[in-house]
Amino acid sequence: MLKIIQINFNGYCSAQNNTTNILKLLNHDFDIISISEIWNYNLSKLQHTNNYKLFSPLALKSISFNQLTTALLIKKSIVKKYKLNQESRPFLYKNPLQYRNCYLTGPNIEICSVYLPAGSPKQRSKENALKKITNFFLGNKVKILLGDTNCDAESFFSEYQRDFSSQYDCDRLRSKWKNVIDKYSAWNIAEISKGNKITLPKCGTHIDHILTNQQVIEAIHENFIESDHKAVIAKVLIEE
């Protein structure tokens, strides 16, 4: 069983806040830590850990400017057990999303961390990203997708329906996205769900997810670290 947390840093310019959040995360026994919305220059604070291996978008190595990004910290024992390697081609590659997703694969598993932009599907390749995510769960491998999607299935498509490529694309993607959330969201499929479904309280929306095609024993939404987003924590039973 894997204990997984998806969190979104708030106040990521604050060294004190980052240090406190990072220490709290590393002092708990998570197998996979997914961090969305962290500045690339703060990734160095995650590198020197004995038990975890840090993965971040490879595209960051070719830039010198500040960039919001995502990161995965995975226990070294889990990396070894599942023979995880980072794909050279990111799962989301249209600019600027090559900086906002981290994609790992093993012989029988795929793990992806994403951070999608807020607002309209027109912005920063968001519509394309949503389409890619709805197709992520095709196939027979173990699939785990983590992140801040900035897409609340209950309101996003109604609010932005005129901004999609066409009404047909909006309706089709709305149906596929709802199916993904209903079928794979840890919150919806867990044997036990604790907390409140909302992960962004100030907007009253549910946009932070742990999505998987595996059995979920427990899913929790709570204010685990100092952030404007609630963390999503799940105990996922992997089919061996």
KEKERO-332848 format. One record per residue (C-alpha): residue number from 1; residue in three letters; x, y, z. Coordinates in pm, 1 decimal, always signed. Layout:
# residues N
ATOM, NUM, Ala, X, Y, Z
...
//
This chain:
# residues 240
ATOM, 1, Met, +0.0, +0.0, +0.0
ATOM, 2, Leu, +123.3, +349.1, -87.7
ATOM, 3, Lys, +58.3, +653.2, +127.7
ATOM, 4, Ile, +38.8, +951.4, -106.8
ATOM, 5, Ile, -1.0, +1324.7, -52.5
ATOM, 6, Gln, -78.9, +1596.1, -306.9
ATOM, 7, Ile, -12.5, +1946.2, -175.7
ATOM, 8, Asn, -2.0, +2300.2, -313.6
ATOM, 9, Phe, +240.6, +2546.0, -156.8
ATOM, 10, Asn, +111.8, +2890.8, -66.7
ATOM, 11, Gly, +355.4, +3170.3, +10.4
ATOM, 12, Tyr, +621.6, +2993.4, -195.5
ATOM, 13, Cys, +833.7, +3310.1, -199.4
ATOM, 14, Ser, +875.5, +3280.8, +177.1
ATOM, 15, Ala, +1185.2, +3085.2, +277.3
ATOM, 16, Gln, +1050.1, +3033.6, +627.3
ATOM, 17, Asn, +716.2, +2900.3, +503.3
ATOM, 18, Asn, +884.5, +2666.0, +256.5
ATOM, 19, Thr, +1125.6, +2531.8, +515.6
ATOM, 20, Thr, +845.9, +2464.6, +764.0
ATOM, 21, Asn, +629.1, +2294.2, +502.2
ATOM, 22, Ile, +913.4, +2081.1, +367.7
ATOM, 23, Leu, +1022.5, +1964.3, +711.3
ATOM, 24, Lys, +668.1, +1865.0, +802.1
ATOM, 25, Leu, +630.8, +1666.5, +479.9
ATOM, 26, Leu, +960.6, +1484.6, +517.1
ATOM, 27, Asn, +896.3, +1398.2, +880.3
ATOM, 28, His, +580.4, +1205.3, +789.1
ATOM, 29, Asp, +601.1, +861.7, +636.1
ATOM, 30, Phe, +462.9, +933.9, +287.8
ATOM, 31, Asp, +567.4, +708.2, +1.2
ATOM, 32, Ile, +491.5, +968.6, -265.5
ATOM, 33, Ile, +484.0, +1345.9, -216.6
ATOM, 34, Ser, +348.5, +1554.4, -503.5
ATOM, 35, Ile, +406.7, +1929.5, -476.1
ATOM, 36, Ser, +229.3, +2158.3, -719.4
ATOM, 37, Glu, +295.1, +2529.1, -752.2
ATOM, 38, Ile, +651.0, +2565.2, -626.5
ATOM, 39, Trp, +914.4, +2798.6, -772.8
ATOM, 40, Asn, +1198.2, +2624.3, -955.8
ATOM, 41, Tyr, +1460.1, +2800.8, -741.4
ATOM, 42, Asn, +1311.5, +2634.1, -431.8
ATOM, 43, Leu, +1361.2, +2280.9, -564.8
ATOM, 44, Ser, +1713.5, +2274.0, -421.3
ATOM, 45, Lys, +1558.5, +2262.5, -73.6
ATOM, 46, Leu, +1414.2, +1921.0, -158.9
ATOM, 47, Gln, +1729.1, +1761.1, -300.0
ATOM, 48, His, +1922.9, +1653.3, +6.4
ATOM, 49, Thr, +1701.8, +1388.6, +162.9
ATOM, 50, Asn, +1817.6, +1042.6, +261.5
ATOM, 51, Asn, +1496.0, +853.9, +194.0
ATOM, 52, Tyr, +1351.5, +1031.0, -111.2
ATOM, 53, Lys, +1445.2, +1085.6, -472.6
ATOM, 54, Leu, +1343.5, +1419.9, -622.2
ATOM, 55, Phe, +1192.9, +1441.1, -970.3
ATOM, 56, Ser, +1115.4, +1771.1, -1142.9
ATOM, 57, Pro, +1047.6, +1868.0, -1506.9
ATOM, 58, Leu, +1357.3, +1813.1, -1722.0
ATOM, 59, Ala, +1271.6, +2126.3, -1923.1
ATOM, 60, Leu, +1370.8, +2338.4, -1622.0
ATOM, 61, Lys, +1737.0, +2258.7, -1689.7
ATOM, 62, Ser, +1732.4, +2467.5, -2007.2
ATOM, 63, Ile, +1598.0, +2791.1, -1855.8
ATOM, 64, Ser, +1745.5, +3064.2, -1636.1
ATOM, 65, Phe, +1423.4, +3247.9, -1544.9
ATOM, 66, Asn, +1193.2, +3190.8, -1247.4
ATOM, 67, Gln, +918.3, +2940.6, -1322.3
ATOM, 68, Leu, +633.7, +2792.3, -1123.0
ATOM, 69, Thr, +659.7, +2417.5, -1146.5
ATOM, 70, Thr, +572.1, +2082.2, -992.0
ATOM, 71, Ala, +781.6, +1820.4, -815.2
ATOM, 72, Leu, +764.6, +1459.8, -700.7
ATOM, 73, Leu, +943.9, +1320.9, -397.9
ATOM, 74, Ile, +931.1, +941.4, -400.3
ATOM, 75, Lys, +1087.0, +705.7, -149.2
ATOM, 76, Lys, +1399.2, +549.7, -295.1
ATOM, 77, Ser, +1268.6, +204.8, -202.8
ATOM, 78, Ile, +954.5, +269.1, -412.7
ATOM, 79, Val, +1161.4, +396.7, -707.0
ATOM, 80, Lys, +1363.1, +75.0, -693.8
ATOM, 81, Lys, +1066.0, -156.9, -641.3
ATOM, 82, Tyr, +870.1, -24.6, -939.9
ATOM, 83, Lys, +1178.9, +53.9, -1154.0
ATOM, 84, Leu, +1066.6, +412.1, -1200.6
ATOM, 85, Asn, +1236.7, +634.1, -1457.2
ATOM, 86, Gln, +1157.3, +984.4, -1573.1
ATOM, 87, Glu, +1044.5, +1008.5, -1934.0
ATOM, 88, Ser, +1255.7, +1242.1, -2149.9
ATOM, 89, Arg, +939.5, +1363.0, -2324.6
ATOM, 90, Pro, +698.8, +1517.9, -2073.1
ATOM, 91, Phe, +338.9, +1402.6, -2053.2
ATOM, 92, Leu, +230.1, +1761.7, -2126.7
ATOM, 93, Tyr, +468.0, +1926.8, -2372.3
ATOM, 94, Lys, +285.4, +2229.8, -2516.1
ATOM, 95, Asn, +430.7, +2555.1, -2383.1
ATOM, 96, Pro, +443.9, +2635.1, -2091.8
ATOM, 97, Leu, +320.1, +2300.1, -1957.3
ATOM, 98, Gln, +654.2, +2128.6, -2018.9
ATOM, 99, Tyr, +759.0, +2312.2, -1699.9
ATOM, 100, Arg, +446.5, +2207.0, -1511.2
ATOM, 101, Asn, +439.7, +1827.9, -1521.2
ATOM, 102, Cys, +661.8, +1541.1, -1417.4
ATOM, 103, Tyr, +612.1, +1198.0, -1576.0
ATOM, 104, Leu, +755.5, +869.9, -1444.8
ATOM, 105, Thr, +712.0, +521.7, -1583.8
ATOM, 106, Gly, +801.2, +166.2, -1487.3
ATOM, 107, Pro, +725.7, -169.0, -1651.5
ATOM, 108, Asn, +375.9, -178.5, -1499.9
ATOM, 109, Ile, +314.7, +171.7, -1366.3
ATOM, 110, Glu, +283.5, +537.0, -1469.8
ATOM, 111, Ile, +292.7, +829.2, -1225.8
ATOM, 112, Cys, +230.8, +1186.4, -1335.7
ATOM, 113, Ser, +228.3, +1512.8, -1141.8
ATOM, 114, Val, +61.8, +1815.1, -1303.8
ATOM, 115, Tyr, -3.4, +2180.3, -1231.9
ATOM, 116, Leu, -247.7, +2333.8, -1479.4
ATOM, 117, Pro, -301.3, +2708.6, -1518.5
ATOM, 118, Ala, -603.9, +2877.8, -1368.4
ATOM, 119, Gly, -872.8, +3032.6, -1584.1
ATOM, 120, Ser, -988.3, +2975.8, -1938.4
ATOM, 121, Pro, -910.4, +2666.1, -2149.9
ATOM, 122, Lys, -760.7, +2911.9, -2401.7
ATOM, 123, Gln, -481.9, +2997.3, -2160.9
ATOM, 124, Arg, -144.5, +2826.5, -2179.3
ATOM, 125, Ser, -251.1, +2506.5, -2356.1
ATOM, 126, Lys, -501.8, +2417.4, -2084.8
ATOM, 127, Glu, -763.8, +2261.6, -2314.0
ATOM, 128, Asn, -503.0, +2030.3, -2464.4
ATOM, 129, Ala, -382.7, +1934.6, -2115.8
ATOM, 130, Leu, -732.4, +1839.4, -2002.5
ATOM, 131, Lys, -772.2, +1619.3, -2310.3
ATOM, 132, Lys, -442.4, +1445.9, -2236.3
ATOM, 133, Ile, -541.1, +1377.7, -1876.4
ATOM, 134, Thr, -873.7, +1220.9, -1978.6
ATOM, 135, Asn, -676.8, +972.7, -2192.0
ATOM, 136, Phe, -417.7, +897.7, -1922.4
ATOM, 137, Phe, -610.7, +603.1, -1781.4
ATOM, 138, Leu, -626.5, +403.5, -2104.6
ATOM, 139, Gly, -442.6, +70.3, -2090.4
ATOM, 140, Asn, -376.1, -186.4, -1819.4
ATOM, 141, Lys, -88.9, -30.7, -1624.4
ATOM, 142, Val, -118.6, +102.7, -1271.4
ATOM, 143, Lys, -194.4, +474.6, -1317.3
ATOM, 144, Ile, -153.7, +753.0, -1061.3
ATOM, 145, Leu, -204.3, +1117.4, -1157.2
ATOM, 146, Leu, -158.7, +1388.4, -896.3
ATOM, 147, Gly, -192.9, +1762.3, -899.3
ATOM, 148, Asp, -376.6, +2088.7, -910.7
ATOM, 149, Thr, -589.6, +2077.0, -1224.6
ATOM, 150, Asn, -760.3, +2415.4, -1179.4
ATOM, 151, Cys, -1068.6, +2248.2, -1323.0
ATOM, 152, Asp, -1373.5, +2196.3, -1105.1
ATOM, 153, Ala, -1597.7, +1959.4, -1296.0
ATOM, 154, Glu, -1906.9, +2117.3, -1144.1
ATOM, 155, Ser, -1849.9, +2471.7, -1271.3
ATOM, 156, Phe, -1551.6, +2502.3, -1505.7
ATOM, 157, Phe, -1718.6, +2388.7, -1827.5
ATOM, 158, Ser, -2026.4, +2603.6, -1774.1
ATOM, 159, Glu, -1823.0, +2913.4, -1695.6
ATOM, 160, Tyr, -1584.5, +2879.3, -1989.3
ATOM, 161, Gln, -1791.9, +2695.4, -2251.7
ATOM, 162, Arg, -1749.6, +2978.7, -2505.5
ATOM, 163, Asp, -1371.3, +2964.1, -2474.9
ATOM, 164, Phe, -1329.0, +2607.9, -2598.9
ATOM, 165, Ser, -1230.0, +2529.3, -2956.7
ATOM, 166, Ser, -1595.1, +2450.6, -3028.0
ATOM, 167, Gln, -1915.3, +2370.3, -2841.1
ATOM, 168, Tyr, -1870.9, +2010.0, -2950.6
ATOM, 169, Asp, -1523.5, +1997.2, -2793.6
ATOM, 170, Cys, -1656.0, +2153.8, -2474.6
ATOM, 171, Asp, -1942.8, +1905.5, -2441.0
ATOM, 172, Arg, -1725.2, +1606.2, -2525.3
ATOM, 173, Leu, -1448.8, +1704.9, -2284.8
ATOM, 174, Arg, -1700.3, +1786.4, -2011.0
ATOM, 175, Ser, -1840.9, +1432.6, -2036.8
ATOM, 176, Lys, -1496.8, +1268.6, -2041.9
ATOM, 177, Trp, -1366.8, +1479.9, -1753.5
ATOM, 178, Lys, -1670.2, +1402.3, -1537.8
ATOM, 179, Asn, -1620.9, +1032.4, -1607.9
ATOM, 180, Val, -1253.6, +1051.1, -1505.1
ATOM, 181, Ile, -1334.5, +1232.2, -1179.6
ATOM, 182, Asp, -1622.0, +996.5, -1096.5
ATOM, 183, Lys, -1423.4, +683.2, -1175.2
ATOM, 184, Tyr, -1067.8, +764.4, -1065.2
ATOM, 185, Ser, -1074.7, +1040.9, -802.4
ATOM, 186, Ala, -948.6, +902.2, -471.5
ATOM, 187, Trp, -1213.7, +1108.7, -296.2
ATOM, 188, Asn, -1493.6, +939.4, -491.1
ATOM, 189, Ile, -1367.4, +580.7, -490.2
ATOM, 190, Ala, -1217.7, +554.5, -139.8
ATOM, 191, Glu, -1369.5, +309.9, +105.7
ATOM, 192, Ile, -1345.2, +589.6, +364.2
ATOM, 193, Ser, -1343.3, +963.6, +281.7
ATOM, 194, Lys, -1263.2, +1219.4, +550.7
ATOM, 195, Gly, -1277.3, +1597.4, +550.4
ATOM, 196, Asn, -1450.4, +1826.1, +303.8
ATOM, 197, Lys, -1455.2, +1773.3, -71.6
ATOM, 198, Ile, -1347.4, +2134.7, -131.5
ATOM, 199, Thr, -970.2, +2178.6, -167.4
ATOM, 200, Leu, -964.3, +2551.2, -253.4
ATOM, 201, Pro, -1187.8, +2698.1, +19.7
ATOM, 202, Lys, -1166.6, +3061.4, -94.1
ATOM, 203, Cys, -1332.8, +2965.3, -424.9
ATOM, 204, Gly, -1540.4, +2674.7, -295.3
ATOM, 205, Thr, -1398.1, +2440.3, -558.2
ATOM, 206, His, -1243.3, +2093.2, -572.1
ATOM, 207, Ile, -939.4, +2116.2, -797.9
ATOM, 208, Asp, -661.0, +1922.8, -623.2
ATOM, 209, His, -667.3, +1552.9, -699.1
ATOM, 210, Ile, -517.7, +1212.4, -652.0
ATOM, 211, Leu, -651.7, +1012.7, -947.5
ATOM, 212, Thr, -586.3, +640.3, -978.2
ATOM, 213, Asn, -720.4, +319.0, -1129.1
ATOM, 214, Gln, -624.2, +129.4, -812.4
ATOM, 215, Gln, -818.8, +53.3, -495.1
ATOM, 216, Val, -822.6, +342.7, -246.9
ATOM, 217, Ile, -858.3, +249.8, +118.8
ATOM, 218, Glu, -884.3, +602.2, +254.9
ATOM, 219, Ala, -888.9, +958.6, +119.5
ATOM, 220, Ile, -850.2, +1266.9, +336.9
ATOM, 221, His, -870.4, +1639.1, +262.7
ATOM, 222, Glu, -710.8, +1849.0, +534.9
ATOM, 223, Asn, -501.1, +2158.8, +605.0
ATOM, 224, Phe, -183.0, +1955.2, +639.3
ATOM, 225, Ile, +61.6, +2239.0, +573.1
ATOM, 226, Glu, +37.7, +2617.8, +563.6
ATOM, 227, Ser, -139.5, +2673.7, +233.2
ATOM, 228, Asp, -453.7, +2819.8, +80.4
ATOM, 229, His, -522.5, +2470.7, -59.5
ATOM, 230, Lys, -620.9, +2166.0, +140.4
ATOM, 231, Ala, -390.7, +1869.4, +97.9
ATOM, 232, Val, -523.0, +1545.8, -50.1
ATOM, 233, Ile, -392.9, +1232.3, +122.3
ATOM, 234, Ala, -472.7, +879.0, +6.9
ATOM, 235, Lys, -384.7, +522.7, +98.8
ATOM, 236, Val, -370.1, +336.9, -232.4
ATOM, 237, Leu, -357.5, -42.0, -255.4
ATOM, 238, Ile, -146.5, -132.9, -558.1
ATOM, 239, Glu, -236.6, -448.6, -747.4
ATOM, 240, Glu, +81.4, -655.5, -762.6
//
